Amino acid sequence: MKFLIASFFLLFMGFALQSCQSDGSKKVSRLDTFEQKYSYALGLDVGEQFKNRMPLDVDIDVLIQGILDTVYADRQVLLDKNETAEVLREFRTKANEAYQKKQAEQAAGKDSVAATNLKEGRDFLEENKKKEGVITTESGLQYMVLEEGDGPKPTRANKVKVHYRGTLLNGQEFDSSYKRGNPIEFPVTGVIAGWTEALQLMNTGSKYKLFIPAELAYGARGAGNDIGPNCALIFEVELLEVK
């Protein structure tokens, strides 16, 4: 945490020293040269990190004045070395406390989302298993046969070629080989547990709709931006070929 704070200050100091003159900040209204553009881009990047990750509010104008008061000998320094050291010690303490509080709040929020998703998934699957045509396996996987093929079934030792579409319980699509226009190939054991089980039930040429509980999908870790922790998932899977 201390290294993080120190790094932001060093980056911000570098930006401020390049863009400030002895009489204060120089306002730039247009960027004509590549040097100006990359300098400004670096400033935006540093400022964004500073804004999003600094755990305490910082008065940017006063921060820049502190830099300039140190750099230019003709300017008066408002804190002596002992006062500066004491203030920075207190700052580090408060910043660490704020950072830990924020981390705890984020963890609590994630736990809350995970619990909500888990309940929604279980409630959905409990109702879904009552629907005509839905088969529930011992593991909790649910599936519905949309089209039944007559080709060979894959085993755990095989690779398969499939088309698929994946959605959340609310119908939001998060992935689709159909949309890309390109089926994919992978080992039967190289995917989530719900898929591995379902594929071994399918004859080549079949198309199934899978309802996969979180524990047979991505579990508490979720996946990417769309699949949150403990999300149950729905897939349409078409088994095209067994390798």
N, C-alpha and C positions, 0 to 999 in steps of 0.2 A: 504493500500500500504506500509506504514512504517513497519507494522508487517510482511508483506511478505518479504521485504528486510532484516529485522532483522533476520527472521527465516533462510533464506538462509545463512547469514553470520555465524550464530551459528552452523548450520549443517556443513558448510564448515570448520569452525574452529575445530569442533570435529574431522572431517576426517583428517585434516592437522596435528593436534596435535598427533593423533595416528600413523600417517604414517611418521612423520618427526623426525629426531634426531637433536641434537644441532649443528651438522656440516652440516646440510642441508637435503634435501630429500633423502630417501633410495629407490633406484630403485628396483622393484620386477619384476622378469622375469617369475616366476612360482608360483602357489598357491598349497601348499602341505597340509595344514590343513584346517579344517572347519572354524576356526577363521579367517584365511587369506581369505578364499573364501567369507564369509559373510561380512568381512570388505571391501573387494574389491567391492562386489556387492552393498553395501551401498554407497561407493564412486561413483560408476557409476551412481546410482540413483540420488544422490545429485548433481553430476556434470551435469547430463542431465537436471534437473530442473533449476539449476543455469544458464546453457547455454541458455535454451529456454525461461526463464521468466525474467531474469535480464534485465531491460530496457536500461542499459548503458554498454558499453564494460568495462571489468575488466581485469587488468593485473594480472593473477593468480600468477606469480612468485613474484611480488611485494606484493600481498596480503599475501602470505605465509610468506614472510620476515617480514611483519608487525606483524603477529602472533608470530613468533619466537623472534623478537626483544622485544616483551612485556613479553614473558614467561621466557626468559633467562636473568638473571641479568647482565651478562658480555657483553651484546650486546648494542650498542648505538641506541637510539630511534631518528629518523630523524625529527619528529614533536613533539612539546610540546603539552600540553593539550589544550591550547587556540587555537593553530593552528589546532589541530585535530578536535575540536568542530566546528570551522568555516568551515573547509573543508567538514565535514559530513553534516552540514546544507545546504551548497551549493549542495552537492551530492543529498540530499533528494529532494531539489527543482528541480534539473535537471532530476532526476529519475522520479519524479511525472509528470513532463512535458512530458517526453518521453513516459511514460506509457499512459497518456491521449491521446497523438498523435497516438500511436499505436492502442488504442481502437477505436478512431475516424476513422482511416484508415480501420480497420477491419469492422466496422459498414457500412462505405461507400461501401466497397467491397461487403458485403452481400446484401446491398440494390441494388447494380448494378446487381448482379446475380439474385436476386428476380425479378427485372424488366425485365431482359432478358428472364427468364423462363416464366414469365406471358405472355409476347408478343408471344413467341414461341408457348405456349399452345393455346392461342386464335387464332393465325394464323392457327395452325394445325386443330383445331376444326371447324373453319370457312370453310376450304376446305373439311374436312372429312364429314360434314353434307350433302355435295352435292353428295356423293357416293351412289350408288344403295344399298338398304338394310339397310342404316343407319337411325335410327329414333332418333329425338331430342325431348326431353321433355321440358316442360315449364321452368324447373329449369336450363336447359343447359346440363343435362346429355344426352349423346348419347349412343345408344346401337344397336347391330346387333344380330339377332337371328341366332345362328349356328345350334341348334337342339331344336325343340319344344316338350316339354313333355306334359303329359295329367294328371298329378297329381295335388293335391291341391296347391293353392298359399299361401304363408305365410302372416301373418299380423305382425304388430309391436309387438304383444304380444307373438309371437312364438320364438322358437330357431330353428336353421337350421343346417344341415350338408352339407358341400360343399367341392368340389375340386376347386382349382383356380391356376392361374398363373398370376403374375403381372410384367409388364415391363414399362420402361420409353419410351418416344416418339422415342428415338433412337434405341429401341429394346433391350436395356440392361435389363436382367431379374434381379429383386431384391428379388423376393420371389416366391415359388412354393410348394404347397402341393403335387402336382404330383411328383415332384422330391424327396420329402421326403417319398412318398409312403403312406401318411397318411392324409385323409381328416380331416377337423376341424369342431368343433361345436361352435356356439356362438349365443347370442340373436340378433335378426334382428336389434335392436336399439343399439347394442354394437360395431358397426363398423362405418367407415366414411359415411357421408351423402349420397354419390353417391351409395354406396352399399345398404344402407337401402332402398333407393328409388327403385333401380333395383330389389332387391330380391322380393319385393312385386308385381312386374310385371311378375315374372317367375312362371310357373307351375313346380311342382316337376318333375324331369327328363329332364328339359330344360338345355341348355348350351348357354349362351349369351357372346358376346364380348362387354365390357363396355369401353367407352371413357369418362373419368371423368375429368372435369375442376378442377383447383386447389382449388377453393372455395368449392367444394364438396368433396375434398380429404383432404390433410393435410395443405392447406393454406400456409401462410407466414412462419409458423414454420418449415415446412418440417418434415422429419422423418428419423432418423438414418443417416448413412453415404451416402446412395445412393439416397434418395429422398430429393432434395434440396428445398429451399423456392419457393413457387408458381409453383410447377411442376404439369402439367397435367399427368394423369396416364392411362394406358391401362390394363384391366384385362380380362382374360377368366374365367368365373365362371360357374360351373356346380352344379346345385341344386339337391342334392341326396336325401334329406329327410327333412320333416318338423316335428319338435318335438311338 
